[in-house]
Amino acid sequence: MSIKQRITIWFGALVASLLLLFSLFIYQTYESYRQSLIRNRLQRRAVAGQLYFQNRAEFHRFGYLTLPDQHETIIGPDNKVVYHSSGPNDYKLTAGLLARAREKEVFFSYPARPWNADKEGAAVSFVIDGTRYVSVVTAYDLGGRQASNSLLFILIAGNIVLLGIVAFAGFWFARRSMLPFDQLIKQMNPASVNDFSFRLQSTSKADEAAYLAGSFNELLGRLQTLANSQEHFVAYASHEIRTPLTVVKGILETSLAYDGQLADVRVSMEKALFRLEDAITLANSLLQLAEVEGLQSVRMQQDVNIVDTILDSISYFGEKHPDQQIELVLSDVFTEKSDVTHVMGSSVLLRTVLINILDNASKYSGKKPVFLDVDLAGDQLAITITDQGIGIPKEQIADVFMPMMRATNVGKIPGFGLGLTIARRIIDMHQGTLTVSSGLHQTSVSIQLPARIMRDQAS
């Protein structure tokens, strides 16, 4: 069922319910008025029964003003009929009714032929010369019933006509309201959507359809960027893996064909192992990237002592590169609260981030000193790693986080363009931010992480 049909049905049901309730209110209000009116007329006629004992001529003259199918009965103290009119006597009086009527007015109704609705009656008592009599009058409210039936017919017919109008108006309203969405759906025909360059064009300016089209186009733009990045990643990764393997194959084939001395074979094997190391490093980086992307947030709930993590990272990096100087600078604020500063996440992954960034800083600065600054501002931990290397062209800074993307000025410096990609994915998982800024002979990588200060210990 389409949205237009659902809107039409719900709109029609709502209006139908309101019309039905309003019609019931009108009909019940009129029915109460009709009943009150007929009872008042019956009561007056019953009270007029006193004239039977006081002025017979006036009583009979008053009898000409009768109601349809009216019948009058006057009952004496011994429940004997003193008088009854010539009208149809179709109601059987009971002792209980007469007893109640002697105490207060009694109104009643009962079925009677040939009428299709109940006749109504009133029983009223009065005292003449010390004797209490009961006057009972019954009649059929012909005029009131006819007006009631006419009102009922008008309400039913009016409701049917109005519901038809409401259904048509509801469908027109739903169709008019959904027109911008229908136009978007027509544009999304599978035949026209053949790549991520497709964009929706909305004729509306500032409504939900325009917002939906804008969000959809923004999503397509991100998907297009992701697709281009993936395409570049696959092409570059395939090339980078194939190149060392091809070289290794060529070295081994050449060695097999021409190396006759053990020393020559050893040299060829060393060259092949060197190339295989590159392939293994790249494969490990790709596996690490896949592993990071597959991690779930539930694994990011460990309490990390950031000081230990930073020192472990520097120590591990120093073992791999003992000739690289790293200047660790801790701010006074961080130093004061270093023992109670913690980060929620994974110490292993955060160490991977720091090692990757330190490796880049060392590699692209030619082993010049690297500065690692740590500061604490409120509940944000700031880690900045600055090198004195070749820098990154400004127009390429935004691309350094894409897999397998490297700046054009790296020359023959080895690398695969995965370090910053992995680092940013990990920082995003820790609800932090990682930014890169670069100038002449200087590149800074800044990490912002939400920190948790152990207040009890700090105080």
C-alpha positions as CSV (number, residue, x, y, z in Angstrom):
1,M,0.0,0.0,0.0
2,S,1.4,3.3,-1.0
3,I,1.8,6.3,1.3
4,K,-0.8,8.2,-0.7
5,Q,-3.3,5.4,-0.1
6,R,-2.5,5.3,3.6
7,I,-2.9,9.0,4.0
8,T,-6.2,8.9,2.2
9,I,-7.5,6.0,4.4
10,W,-6.3,7.5,7.7
11,F,-7.6,11.0,6.7
12,G,-10.9,9.6,5.7
13,A,-11.2,7.4,8.8
14,L,-10.4,10.4,11.0
15,V,-13.0,12.7,9.3
16,A,-15.6,9.9,9.3
17,S,-15.1,9.4,13.0
18,L,-15.5,13.1,13.7
19,L,-18.6,13.3,11.5
20,L,-20.1,10.2,13.2
21,L,-19.6,11.6,16.7
22,F,-21.0,14.9,15.7
23,S,-24.0,13.3,14.0
24,L,-24.7,11.2,17.1
25,F,-24.5,14.3,19.3
26,I,-27.0,16.1,17.1
27,Y,-29.4,13.1,16.9
28,Q,-29.2,12.4,20.7
29,T,-29.7,16.1,21.4
30,Y,-32.8,16.3,19.3
31,E,-34.1,13.0,20.6
32,S,-33.8,14.3,24.2
33,Y,-35.6,17.5,23.2
34,R,-38.4,15.5,21.4
35,Q,-38.8,13.3,24.5
36,S,-38.9,16.3,26.8
37,L,-41.5,18.0,24.6
38,I,-43.8,15.0,24.4
39,R,-43.6,14.3,28.1
40,N,-44.5,17.9,28.8
41,R,-47.6,17.7,26.6
42,L,-48.6,14.4,28.1
43,Q,-48.2,15.8,31.6
44,R,-50.3,18.8,30.8
45,R,-53.0,16.6,29.4
46,A,-52.9,14.3,32.4
47,V,-53.1,17.3,34.8
48,A,-56.1,18.5,32.9
49,G,-57.9,15.4,34.1
50,Q,-59.0,17.4,37.2
51,L,-61.5,19.2,35.0
52,Y,-63.4,16.0,34.7
53,F,-64.6,16.5,38.3
54,Q,-64.6,20.3,38.2
55,N,-65.9,21.4,34.8
56,R,-67.0,18.6,32.5
57,A,-67.7,20.9,29.6
58,E,-64.3,22.5,29.8
59,F,-62.8,19.0,30.1
60,H,-64.4,17.8,26.9
61,R,-63.6,21.0,25.1
62,F,-60.0,20.5,26.1
63,G,-60.2,17.0,24.7
64,Y,-60.4,18.2,21.2
65,L,-56.7,19.2,21.4
66,T,-55.5,15.6,21.3
67,L,-52.3,13.9,20.3
68,P,-52.1,11.1,17.7
69,D,-53.5,7.8,19.0
70,Q,-54.2,9.4,22.4
71,H,-56.0,7.6,25.2
72,E,-56.9,9.0,28.7
73,T,-57.8,7.0,31.8
74,I,-58.8,8.3,35.3
75,I,-58.3,5.8,38.1
76,G,-60.1,6.1,41.5
77,P,-58.6,5.3,44.9
78,D,-59.6,1.6,44.6
79,N,-57.8,1.3,41.3
80,K,-61.2,1.3,39.4
81,V,-61.6,3.2,36.2
82,V,-63.5,6.4,36.7
83,Y,-63.2,7.6,33.1
84,H,-61.5,6.6,29.9
85,S,-61.6,8.2,26.5
86,S,-62.6,6.7,23.2
87,G,-59.0,6.4,21.9
88,P,-57.2,3.0,21.6
89,N,-56.6,1.5,25.0
90,D,-53.5,-0.5,24.3
91,Y,-51.7,-0.1,27.6
92,K,-52.4,-2.4,30.5
93,L,-52.3,-0.5,33.8
94,T,-50.6,-2.2,36.7
95,A,-51.0,-1.7,40.4
96,G,-47.3,-1.0,40.7
97,L,-47.5,1.8,38.2
98,L,-50.5,3.4,39.9
99,A,-48.8,3.1,43.3
100,R,-45.8,4.9,42.0
101,A,-47.9,7.5,40.2
102,R,-49.7,8.4,43.5
103,E,-46.3,9.4,44.9
104,K,-44.8,11.2,42.0
105,E,-45.1,11.7,38.2
106,V,-44.3,8.6,36.1
107,F,-43.3,8.6,32.5
108,F,-43.1,5.4,30.5
109,S,-43.0,4.0,26.9
110,Y,-44.2,0.8,25.4
111,P,-44.5,-0.9,21.9
112,A,-47.8,-0.6,20.1
113,R,-49.1,-1.5,16.7
114,P,-49.1,-0.3,14.0
115,W,-46.4,2.2,14.9
116,N,-42.7,1.3,14.3
117,A,-41.6,3.2,17.5
118,D,-42.8,3.1,21.1
119,K,-45.8,5.0,22.3
120,E,-45.3,7.1,25.4
121,G,-47.3,7.8,28.4
122,A,-47.5,9.9,31.6
123,A,-49.3,9.1,34.9
124,V,-50.0,12.0,37.3
125,S,-52.0,12.0,40.5
126,F,-54.3,14.8,41.9
127,V,-56.7,15.2,44.8
128,I,-60.4,16.2,44.4
129,D,-62.5,16.6,47.6
130,G,-60.0,14.7,49.6
131,T,-59.8,11.7,47.2
132,R,-56.6,11.0,45.2
133,Y,-57.1,10.1,41.6
134,V,-54.5,9.0,39.0
135,S,-54.8,10.4,35.4
136,V,-53.0,8.3,32.8
137,V,-52.5,9.6,29.2
138,T,-50.8,7.6,26.4
139,A,-50.1,8.9,22.9
140,Y,-47.8,8.5,19.9
141,D,-45.5,11.4,19.1
142,L,-46.1,11.3,15.3
143,G,-44.7,14.7,14.5
144,G,-41.7,14.2,16.7
145,R,-41.0,10.7,15.3
146,Q,-41.3,11.9,11.8
147,A,-38.9,14.8,12.4
148,S,-36.5,12.4,14.1
149,N,-36.6,10.0,11.2
150,S,-36.1,12.9,8.8
151,L,-33.1,14.1,10.8
152,L,-31.6,10.6,10.8
153,F,-32.0,10.3,7.1
154,I,-30.4,13.8,6.6
155,L,-27.5,12.9,8.8
156,I,-26.9,9.5,7.1
157,A,-27.1,10.9,3.6
158,G,-25.0,13.9,4.6
159,N,-22.3,11.7,6.1
160,I,-22.2,9.6,3.0
161,V,-21.9,12.6,0.7
162,L,-19.3,14.3,2.9
163,L,-17.3,11.1,3.2
164,G,-17.2,10.9,-0.6
165,I,-16.0,14.5,-0.7
166,V,-13.5,13.9,2.0
167,A,-12.1,10.8,0.3
168,F,-11.6,12.7,-2.9
169,A,-10.1,15.7,-1.1
170,G,-7.9,13.4,0.9
171,F,-6.6,11.6,-2.2
172,W,-6.0,15.0,-3.9
173,F,-4.3,16.3,-0.8
174,A,-2.1,13.2,-0.5
175,R,-1.2,13.2,-4.2
176,R,-0.4,16.9,-4.0
177,S,1.7,16.4,-0.9
178,M,3.6,13.4,-2.3
179,L,4.2,15.0,-5.7
180,P,7.8,16.1,-4.8
181,F,8.6,12.5,-3.7
182,D,7.0,11.0,-6.8
183,Q,9.3,13.2,-8.9
184,L,12.3,12.0,-6.9
185,I,11.2,8.3,-7.4
186,K,10.9,8.8,-11.2
187,Q,14.4,10.1,-11.3
188,M,15.6,7.0,-9.4
189,N,14.7,4.7,-12.3
190,P,17.3,1.9,-12.3
191,A,18.0,2.7,-16.0
192,S,19.1,6.2,-15.2
193,V,21.1,5.4,-12.0
194,N,24.2,3.8,-13.5
195,D,27.0,5.3,-11.4
196,F,27.7,7.4,-8.4
197,S,27.7,10.6,-10.5
198,F,23.9,10.5,-10.5
199,R,22.2,13.3,-8.5
200,L,18.6,13.9,-7.6
201,Q,17.1,17.2,-8.8
202,S,14.3,18.5,-6.5
203,T,11.8,21.1,-7.7
204,S,10.9,22.1,-4.2
205,K,13.0,24.5,-2.2
206,A,12.7,24.0,1.5
207,D,10.7,21.0,2.4
208,E,11.2,17.3,3.4
209,A,11.7,16.2,-0.3
210,A,14.4,18.8,-0.8
211,Y,16.1,17.7,2.4
212,L,15.9,14.1,1.4
213,A,17.3,14.8,-2.1
214,G,20.1,16.8,-0.5
215,S,20.9,14.0,2.0
216,F,20.8,11.4,-0.8
217,N,23.1,13.5,-3.0
218,E,25.5,14.0,-0.1
219,L,25.5,10.2,0.5
220,L,26.1,9.6,-3.2
221,G,29.0,12.0,-3.1
222,R,30.6,10.2,-0.2
223,L,30.0,6.8,-1.9
224,Q,31.6,8.2,-5.1
225,T,34.6,9.3,-3.1
226,L,34.8,5.9,-1.3
227,A,34.5,4.1,-4.7
228,N,37.3,6.2,-6.2
229,S,39.4,5.6,-3.1
230,Q,38.7,1.8,-3.2
231,E,39.4,1.7,-6.9
232,H,42.7,3.5,-6.4
233,F,43.4,1.4,-3.3
234,V,42.9,-1.9,-5.2
235,A,45.0,-0.7,-8.2
236,Y,47.8,0.6,-6.0
237,A,47.8,-2.4,-3.7
238,S,47.8,-4.9,-6.6
239,H,50.7,-3.0,-8.2
240,E,52.7,-2.7,-5.0
241,I,52.3,-6.4,-4.2
242,R,52.9,-7.5,-7.7
243,T,56.1,-5.4,-8.1
244,P,58.2,-7.1,-5.4
245,L,56.9,-10.5,-6.2
246,T,57.8,-10.0,-9.9
247,V,61.3,-8.7,-8.9
248,V,61.7,-11.7,-6.6
249,K,60.7,-14.1,-9.4
250,G,63.2,-12.4,-11.8
251,I,66.0,-12.6,-9.3
252,L,65.4,-16.2,-8.6
253,E,65.1,-17.1,-12.3
254,T,68.3,-15.2,-13.1
255,S,70.1,-16.9,-10.2
256,L,68.9,-20.3,-11.3
257,A,70.1,-19.7,-14.8
258,Y,73.4,-17.9,-14.3
259,D,74.6,-18.2,-10.7
260,G,77.2,-21.0,-10.5
261,Q,78.9,-20.0,-7.3
262,L,77.5,-20.2,-3.8
263,A,78.5,-16.6,-3.2
264,D,76.5,-15.4,-6.2
265,V,73.5,-17.5,-5.1
266,R,73.7,-16.0,-1.6
267,V,73.7,-12.4,-3.1
268,S,70.6,-13.2,-5.2
269,M,68.9,-14.7,-2.2
270,E,69.6,-11.6,-0.1
271,K,68.1,-9.4,-2.8
272,A,65.1,-11.6,-3.0
273,L,64.6,-11.6,0.8
274,F,64.8,-7.8,0.8
275,R,62.0,-7.6,-1.8
276,L,60.0,-10.2,0.1
277,E,60.3,-8.1,3.2
278,D,58.5,-5.2,1.4
279,A,55.7,-7.5,0.2
280,I,55.3,-8.9,3.8
281,T,55.2,-5.4,5.3
282,L,52.6,-4.3,2.8
283,A,50.5,-7.5,3.4
284,N,50.7,-6.9,7.2
285,S,49.6,-3.3,6.8
286,L,46.6,-4.4,4.7
287,L,45.7,-7.0,7.2
288,Q,46.0,-4.5,10.0
289,L,43.7,-2.1,8.2
290,A,41.1,-4.8,7.6
291,E,41.4,-5.8,11.2
292,V,40.9,-2.3,12.5
293,E,37.8,-1.8,10.2
294,G,36.3,-5.0,11.5
295,L,36.7,-4.1,15.2
296,Q,33.6,-3.4,17.2
297,S,33.1,-0.6,19.7
298,V,32.6,-3.0,22.6
299,R,36.3,-3.7,22.4
300,M,37.0,0.0,23.0
301,Q,36.0,0.0,26.7
302,Q,39.4,-0.6,28.4
303,D,40.8,1.9,30.9
304,V,44.1,3.0,29.3
305,N,46.8,4.7,31.2
306,I,48.0,7.1,28.6
307,V,51.4,7.8,30.1
308,D,52.3,4.1,30.0
309,T,51.1,3.9,26.5
310,I,53.2,6.8,25.3
311,L,56.3,5.6,27.0
312,D,55.8,2.1,25.7
313,S,55.4,3.4,22.2
314,I,58.6,5.5,22.4
315,S,60.5,2.6,23.9
316,Y,59.4,0.2,21.2
317,F,60.1,2.6,18.4
318,G,63.6,3.3,19.9
319,E,64.4,-0.4,19.8
320,K,63.6,-0.5,16.0
321,H,65.3,2.9,15.3
322,P,68.0,3.5,18.0
323,D,69.5,6.3,15.9
324,Q,66.2,8.4,16.0
325,Q,66.0,11.1,18.5
326,I,62.6,11.7,20.1
327,E,62.0,14.8,22.3
328,L,59.1,14.1,24.7
329,V,57.6,17.4,26.0
330,L,54.9,17.2,28.8
331,S,53.0,20.3,29.7
332,D,52.7,21.4,33.3
333,V,49.0,20.7,33.4
334,F,49.5,17.2,32.1
335,T,52.4,16.5,34.3
336,E,50.4,17.5,37.4
337,K,47.6,15.2,36.5
338,S,49.4,12.5,34.5
339,D,48.9,9.9,37.2
340,V,45.1,10.2,37.2
341,T,44.6,10.8,33.4
342,H,43.1,7.9,31.6
343,V,41.5,7.2,28.2
344,M,38.8,4.7,27.4
345,G,39.9,2.5,24.5
346,S,42.6,0.0,23.6
347,S,46.2,0.6,24.6
348,V,47.4,-1.7,21.8
349,L,45.6,0.3,19.1
350,L,46.7,3.6,20.5
351,R,50.3,2.4,20.6
352,T,49.9,1.4,16.9
353,V,48.8,5.0,16.1
354,L,51.8,6.5,17.9
355,I,54.3,4.1,16.3
356,N,52.9,4.7,12.8
357,I,53.1,8.5,13.2
358,L,56.5,8.4,14.7
359,D,57.7,6.1,11.8
360,N,56.4,8.6,9.3
361,A,58.0,11.5,11.1
362,S,61.4,9.7,11.2
363,K,61.2,8.4,7.7
364,Y,60.3,11.7,6.0
365,S,62.6,13.9,8.1
366,G,65.8,11.9,7.4
367,K,66.2,10.9,11.0
368,K,66.1,14.5,12.3
369,P,64.8,15.0,15.8
370,V,61.0,14.4,16.3
371,F,59.1,16.3,18.9
372,L,56.2,14.6,20.8
373,D,54.2,17.1,22.9
374,V,51.5,16.1,25.4
375,D,49.0,18.5,26.9
376,L,45.7,18.4,28.8
377,A,42.9,21.0,28.2
378,G,39.8,20.3,30.3
379,D,38.7,16.8,29.4
380,Q,40.7,16.7,26.1
381,L,44.1,15.0,25.8
382,A,46.2,16.6,23.0
383,I,49.2,14.7,21.5
384,T,51.2,16.5,18.8
385,I,54.0,14.9,16.9
386,T,56.1,17.3,14.8
387,D,59.0,16.5,12.4
388,Q,61.4,18.6,10.4
389,G,60.9,16.7,7.1
390,I,59.9,17.3,3.6
391,G,56.4,18.4,4.4
392,I,53.1,17.7,2.5
393,P,51.8,19.9,-0.4
394,K,48.8,21.8,0.9
395,E,46.5,20.6,-1.9
396,Q,47.3,17.0,-0.9
397,I,46.8,17.1,2.9
398,A,43.2,16.0,2.6
399,D,44.2,12.9,0.6
400,V,46.8,11.6,3.0
401,F,44.1,9.7,5.0
402,M,43.0,7.8,1.9
403,P,44.3,4.2,1.7
404,M,47.5,3.9,-0.5
405,M,47.7,7.6,-1.1
406,R,51.1,9.3,-0.8
407,A,52.2,12.8,-1.5
408,T,53.9,13.5,-4.8
409,N,57.1,14.7,-3.1
410,V,58.0,11.5,-1.3
411,G,60.4,10.5,-4.1
412,K,62.0,7.1,-3.4
413,I,61.3,7.1,0.3
414,P,59.7,3.6,1.0
415,G,56.1,3.4,2.2
416,F,52.7,2.3,1.2
417,G,50.4,5.1,2.3
418,L,48.6,3.1,5.0
419,G,50.0,4.5,8.2
420,L,47.8,7.6,8.5
421,T,44.8,5.7,7.2
422,I,45.1,3.1,10.0
423,A,45.8,5.8,12.6
424,R,42.8,7.9,11.7
425,R,40.5,4.8,11.8
426,I,41.7,3.9,15.2
427,I,41.3,7.5,16.6
428,D,37.8,7.7,15.1
429,M,37.0,4.5,17.0
430,H,38.1,6.2,20.2
431,Q,35.8,9.2,19.6
432,G,38.7,11.5,18.9
433,T,40.1,13.5,16.1
434,L,43.4,13.3,14.1
435,T,44.5,16.3,11.9
436,V,47.6,17.0,9.9
437,S,49.1,20.4,9.2
438,S,52.2,21.0,7.2
439,G,54.5,23.9,6.3
440,L,58.0,24.4,4.9
441,H,60.2,21.6,6.4
442,Q,57.7,20.8,9.1
443,T,54.7,18.5,9.5
444,S,52.5,18.2,12.6
445,V,50.1,15.5,13.4
446,S,47.7,16.4,16.2
447,I,45.6,13.8,18.1
448,Q,42.7,14.9,20.3
449,L,41.2,12.2,22.7
450,P,38.5,12.5,25.3
451,A,40.3,12.0,28.7
452,R,38.9,10.9,32.0
453,I,40.4,12.4,35.2
454,M,40.2,10.2,38.3
455,R,38.8,12.9,40.6
456,D,39.1,11.1,43.9
457,Q,42.8,10.5,43.3
458,A,43.4,14.0,41.9
459,S,42.0,15.6,45.0
